[in-house]
Amino acid sequence: MAHWLFKSEPDAWSWDQQIARGAAGEEWTGVRNYQARNNMRAMKVGDTGFFYHSNIGKQIVGLVEVIRESAPDSTTDDPRWDCVVIRALRPLARPISLDECKTVPELAQMVLVNNTRLSVQPVSDAEWQVICRLGGVAP
């Protein structure tokens, strides 16, 4: 099982909206970056991820799960763009800010720390464990 990080501006799509979608989850639409799209194409059902509020808050706020693998993005007719469907699992007991991530030596190589603009990014097993520990949730 792989781990990922999904970034969203909370005024466009928030953690609370993701939770409200329940077991049906939500398509992760609108990604127009080839690297982020390719990350979604690599995802498998059951992969887990962090839900990150970008711009406002800049913090990891919850855990999500991939419930449908990559398929055409329903918000465009352009066949180059795909998306997965994710559902909320649970919030972090304590959100973890980008600034905090930057101070943790074990996270120095994390994509979030080094490429803050990539909207869908991989998370290593070690990084997953550290963030879950800091956030007060079981990995």
Secondary structure, DSSP 8 states (H G I E B T S, - for coil): --EEEEEE-TTTS-HHHHHHTGGG-EE------HHHHHHHHT--TT-EEEEEE-SSS-EEEEEEEEEEEEEE-TT-S-TT-EEEEEEEEEEEEEEEEHHHHHH-GGGTT-HHHH-TT-SEEEE-HHHHHHHHHHHTS--
